[in-house]
Amino acid sequence: MTGSTDHYEISALVSRYFRALDERRFEGRWARDCLTDDVRLVAPIGTAQGGQATRLTAQSLEKFARTQHMATDILIEVEPGARQGSASWNALMTHVHHDETLRRHGPGASPLLVVGGRYDAELLRTEDGWRIRGLTVQVIWTTGEPPDAPADPVGTPER
């Protein structure tokens, strides 16, 4: 059972987190506003904890010119008054490649890497409100190439 105040605050936390990613607000209060100091990140880009998790996230997103992260179907599990909880949500993550990435990928390369996935979060209620203590990103599908994909991978049959 989740109280309506908790549900609102956690939904807003997810929105703030995704907005900060897209606005590239990795410095200052971004981490403190969304994450605990000891946050643990498990994602296709790697596994990291604490400050390293925020650096890994920033480095990963800097490989793209722009991004847009959208969250939907947020499921929240928190007992009223509890200090801990969990949330999961579906995500659509659109990444726009830098021009130099497109040149490296060659003619006809898609300007986008689009990822559909799910986020699972462990939450902690702090004196300053709800924060993400653990975050696992699961990729369900992708379209397009990652920025570091070779232009013509060895062994790729010609079309």
URVEN-V323171 format. One record per residue. N is the residue number from 0. RES is the residue in three letters. SS is DSSP state (hx for helix, st for strand, lp for the rest). NEAR is the number of other C-alpha atoms within 10 Angstrom. Layout:
n->[N:N]
res->[RES:RES]
ss->[SS:SS]
near->[NEAR:NEAR]
This chain:
n->[0:1:2:3:4:5:6:7:8:9:10:11:12:13:14:15:16:17:18:19:20:21:22:23:24:25:26:27:28:29:30:31:32:33:34:35:36:37:38:39:40:41:42:43:44:45:46:47:48:49:50:51:52:53:54:55:56:57:58:59:60:61:62:63:64:65:66:67:68:69:70:71:72:73:74:75:76:77:78:79:80:81:82:83:84:85:86:87:88:89:90:91:92:93:94:95:96:97:98:99:100:101:102:103:104:105:106:107:108:109:110:111:112:113:114:115:116:117:118:119:120:121:122:123:124:125:126:127:128:129:130:131:132:133:134:135:136:137:138:139:140:141:142:143:144:145:146:147:148:149:150:151:152:153:154:155:156:157:158]
res->[MET:THR:GLY:SER:THR:ASP:HIS:TYR:GLU:ILE:SER:ALA:LEU:VAL:SER:ARG:TYR:PHE:ARG:ALA:LEU:ASP:GLU:ARG:ARG:PHE:GLU:GLY:ARG:TRP:ALA:ARG:ASP:CYS:LEU:THR:ASP:ASP:VAL:ARG:LEU:VAL:ALA:PRO:ILE:GLY:THR:ALA:GLN:GLY:GLY:GLN:ALA:THR:ARG:LEU:THR:ALA:GLN:SER:LEU:GLU:LYS:PHE:ALA:ARG:THR:GLN:HIS:MET:ALA:THR:ASP:ILE:LEU:ILE:GLU:VAL:GLU:PRO:GLY:ALA:ARG:GLN:GLY:SER:ALA:SER:TRP:ASN:ALA:LEU:MET:THR:HIS:VAL:HIS:HIS:ASP:GLU:THR:LEU:ARG:ARG:HIS:GLY:PRO:GLY:ALA:SER:PRO:LEU:LEU:VAL:VAL:GLY:GLY:ARG:TYR:ASP:ALA:GLU:LEU:LEU:ARG:THR:GLU:ASP:GLY:TRP:ARG:ILE:ARG:GLY:LEU:THR:VAL:GLN:VAL:ILE:TRP:THR:THR:GLY:GLU:PRO:PRO:ASP:ALA:PRO:ALA:ASP:PRO:VAL:GLY:THR:PRO:GLU:ARG]
ss->[lp:lp:lp:hx:hx:hx:hx:hx:hx:hx:hx:hx:hx:hx:hx:hx:hx:hx:hx:hx:hx:hx:hx:lp:lp:lp:lp:lp:lp:hx:hx:hx:hx:hx:st:st:st:st:st:st:st:st:st:lp:lp:st:st:st:st:lp:hx:hx:hx:hx:hx:hx:hx:hx:hx:hx:hx:lp:lp:st:st:st:st:st:st:st:st:st:st:st:st:st:st:lp:lp:lp:lp:lp:lp:st:st:st:st:st:st:st:st:st:st:st:st:st:st:lp:hx:hx:hx:hx:hx:hx:hx:lp:lp:lp:lp:lp:lp:st:st:st:st:st:st:st:st:st:st:st:st:st:st:st:lp:lp:st:st:st:st:st:st:st:st:st:st:st:st:st:st:st:lp:lp:lp:lp:lp:lp:lp:lp:lp:lp:lp:lp:lp:lp:lp:lp]
near->[9:16:13:10:10:21:18:12:14:25:20:14:19:23:17:15:20:20:16:18:19:19:11:15:14:16:12:8:10:16:21:13:17:22:25:20:16:15:22:23:24:17:16:10:12:11:14:18:17:17:15:15:23:21:14:17:17:16:13:13:15:14:16:19:12:17:22:15:19:17:18:14:10:18:15:21:18:18:13:14:10:11:13:18:21:18:20:21:19:19:22:18:18:20:23:19:22:16:12:10:20:19:12:15:20:13:9:8:15:14:17:20:18:20:19:17:17:20:19:19:22:18:24:19:18:11:7:8:14:23:27:30:23:20:22:17:19:17:15:11:10:15:12:14:18:17:22:10:12:12:16:12:8:7:6:7:7:5:3]
